[in-house]
Amino acid sequence: MSPEERELLNRSVSLAEENNKILLSVKRSMRISKIMTYIYLIFIIGSAAGAYYLLQPYIDQLIGIYGNVQGTFDNIKQFSQ
């Protein structure tokens, strides 16, 4: 093997090692990004569920009031006939 070929081979090896480091870094970044996305989605869904849990009594009360108002309008309709 000539010295020029050896130098090219050494350069190729060093470039391959550098590419490997870069690819591992990209892979690690993608993994961290995916984990953070899952944590973000869990946080959003959990916040929505928590908000519903906290607001559920008020929502039930509003539904009850709506039903009472609707019943009152039905009684007024029946009374006017």
Steps between C-alpha positions, in 0.01 A plus 500: 500500500645832396526791742237695305253211523572464871439874549171478307400198707583682823298803384208274410513335842515834680209632290299186574566541873400865485183412307421233757530756782275742313242231425496387862449861607211539255347173617528610864341836416213330320443267796496791745266693271260206480502457879435872551213485249341213693543687828342809342202301370451329836511843667240643259265202534548494877427872524181458299388207716585692818313808380195287421523335842512840671226653284268198496276621788451834326431332167244270664339802665478682165346193339244487782418870458461451125262209563297711744478791255397264224234348727374848589466591131314174438261584787445848357420349159253256653340773710453732201321232296 
